[in-house]
Amino acid sequence: MFEWVKSFASPRQLSQAGVLGMNRRNFDVISKYNPRRLYPLVDDKVKTKELANKIGINTPHLIGKIEYQHEAKNILELIGNRHEFVIKPAQGSGGKGVLVIRDYRDGVFTTASGRTIGYHEVYQHISNILSGLYSLGGKYDTAIIEELVHFSDIFKDYSYQGVPDVRVIVYKGYPALAMTRLPTKASGGRANLHQGAIGVGLDIRTGRALRGVCRDMPVTRQPDTGADLMKIEVPFWREHLMIGALAYEMTGLGYLGADIVLDAERGPMMLELNARPGLAIQIANGIGLVECLREIDNHYPEGLSAPQRVDFVLNKRAK
């Protein structure tokens, strides 16, 4: 299933095989369908969350935000009597700068990995966020504090410590490709493929597993739990695709990545959007994006609403 990746040595051959490369993505897709003036809508997680809430897209609740260094000392007031939360940069990427607190009691913060830290370490982390240590381009940033997602038991055997998510690539408002990203011990509990997380390609019509990859190599089992990755079937699949379709309406971006988490109580929630989503999803699916995008260009109807576009994808016959 990965022969089309392994057997081609040059970018030209990969392109001929239908693999969308970074240069082609940037010049033929992103520059054409993603006006730069719209980037702040997805690069700033606070703006994204505010827009999503206006049109009814489910997101983790915002507890508060810290914009200036002198406000960092107010973190304890912001969290109040909450015992769990997440601190992240508003303009971060790739999971950098995300601090997950699973328990806070008597001045002791316990992270997702079980490590305990004190107030000063949390304060320093917020200070680093504000200074732009984790932000795109190193710009001054805002620290946001939001509710902790309790991921569904559906994924408990497939994920190590962190929160698994579903990445949906949306083109002209249509869900085109999807995968679930599963944290591993090697990735430090983060759903980041470059850090060693697993990517499992999902059938865009059903949400069922197609194939898995870890560090560009095929896998069929979760290395830390032994669970069979090929048994994954994401529930509430239509709701996942609806978030992606609505994200297009919300932002106006013709090509985007929607990252969605499945909360045990609140269902699918949009975590963030990306105007420049990575291309590893092609390896996870064993499918090049070029043909997927061309199919949408040539054969998918225009002028449909978000629900109609999703239903068109769900009802389309597999080739």
JOGI-V906766 format. One record per pair of residues at least 4 apart in sequence whose C-alpha atoms are under 6 Angstrom apart, sorted by the first residue. I is the first residue (numbers start at 1). J is the second residue. D is the distance in whole Angstrom. If there is no record, write none. Layout:
I&J&D / I&J&D
This chain:
3&7&6 / 8&13&6 / 8&14&6 / 14&19&5 / 15&19&5 / 18&288&5 / 18&290&5 / 19&288&4 / 19&289&6 / 20&289&6 / 20&290&6 / 21&25&6 / 24&28&5 / 25&29&5 / 26&30&5 / 26&31&6 / 27&31&5 / 29&33&6 / 30&34&5 / 33&254&5 / 34&253&5 / 34&254&6 / 39&43&6 / 40&44&6 / 41&47&6 / 41&48&6 / 42&48&5 / 42&273&5 / 43&91&5 / 44&90&5 / 44&91&5 / 45&90&5 / 52&57&5 / 53&57&6 / 58&269&5 / 59&269&5 / 59&270&5 / 60&147&6 / 61&146&6 / 61&147&5 / 62&146&4 / 63&145&5 / 63&146&5 / 64&145&5 / 65&143&6 / 65&144&4 / 65&145&6 / 66&142&6 / 66&143&5 / 67&142&5 / 83&103&5 / 83&104&5 / 84&101&5 / 84&102&5 / 84&103&5 / 85&101&5 / 85&146&6 / 85&147&5 / 85&148&5 / 86&99&6 / 86&100&5 / 86&101&6 / 86&145&6 / 86&146&5 / 86&148&6 / 87&98&6 / 87&99&5 / 87&144&6 / 87&145&5 / 88&97&6 / 88&98&4 / 88&143&6 / 88&144&5 / 89&129&6 / 89&142&6 / 89&143&5 / 90&142&5 / 90&143&6 / 91&135&5 / 92&134&5 / 92&135&4 / 92&136&6 / 96&134&6 / 97&134&6 / 100&111&6 / 100&112&6 / 101&110&6 / 101&111&4 / 102&110&6 / 102&111&6 / 102&112&6 / 103&109&6 / 103&110&5 / 104&108&6 / 104&109&5 / 108&118&5 / 109&116&6 / 109&117&5 / 110&114&6 / 110&115&6 / 110&116&4 / 111&115&5 / 128&133&6 / 129&133&6 / 130&140&6 / 130&141&5 / 130&142&5 / 131&140&5 / 132&138&5 / 132&139&5 / 132&140&4 / 132&141&5 / 133&138&6 / 149&263&6 / 150&263&5 / 150&264&6 / 151&262&6 / 151&263&5 / 151&264&5 / 152&262&6 / 152&263&5 / 152&264&4 / 157&227&6 / 158&222&6 / 159&182&5 / 159&183&5 / 160&183&5 / 160&184&5 / 160&185&6 / 160&189&6 / 161&189&5 / 162&183&6 / 162&189&4 / 162&190&6 / 164&181&6 / 164&182&5 / 164&191&6 / 165&180&6 / 165&181&5 / 165&260&5 / 165&261&5 / 166&179&6 / 166&180&4 / 166&259&6 / 166&260&5 / 167&178&6 / 167&179&5 / 167&258&6 / 167&259&5 / 168&177&6 / 168&178&4 / 168&257&6 / 168&258&5 / 169&175&6 / 169&176&6 / 169&177&5 / 169&256&6 / 169&257&5 / 170&174&5 / 170&175&4 / 170&176&6 / 170&255&6 / 170&256&5 / 171&254&5 / 171&255&5 / 172&254&5 / 173&245&5 / 173&248&5 / 174&309&6 / 178&202&5 / 179&200&5 / 179&201&4 / 179&202&5 / 180&199&6 / 180&200&5 / 181&191&5 / 181&198&6 / 181&199&5 / 182&191&5 / 182&197&6 / 182&198&5 / 183&189&5 / 183&190&5 / 183&191&5 / 183&197&5 / 184&189&5 / 184&197&5 / 185&189&6 / 186&196&6 / 187&195&5 / 187&196&4 / 187&197&5 / 191&197&5 / 192&197&5 / 193&197&4 / 196&215&6 / 198&213&6 / 198&214&5 / 199&212&6 / 199&213&5 / 199&284&6 / 200&211&6 / 200&212&4 / 200&284&5 / 201&209&6 / 201&210&5 / 201&211&5 / 201&284&5 / 201&285&4 / 202&207&5 / 202&208&5 / 202&209&5 / 202&210&5 / 203&207&5 / 203&208&5 / 205&314&5 / 207&233&6 / 207&234&5 / 207&237&6 / 208&232&6 / 208&233&4 / 209&230&5 / 209&232&5 / 212&218&6 / 212&219&5 / 212&220&6 / 212&284&6 / 213&217&5 / 213&218&4 / 213&219&5 / 213&284&6 / 220&229&5 / 221&226&5 / 221&227&5 / 221&228&5 / 221&229&5 / 222&226&5 / 222&227&5 / 242&246&6 / 244&258&6 / 245&306&5 / 246&306&6 / 248&252&5 / 248&253&6 / 256&274&6 / 256&275&5 / 257&273&6 / 257&274&5 / 257&277&5 / 258&273&5 / 259&271&5 / 259&272&5 / 260&269&5 / 260&270&4 / 260&271&5 / 261&268&6 / 261&269&5 / 262&267&5 / 262&268&4 / 263&267&5 / 282&286&6 / 282&287&5 / 282&288&5 / 295&299&6 / 296&300&5 / 304&308&6 / 304&309&6 / 311&315&6
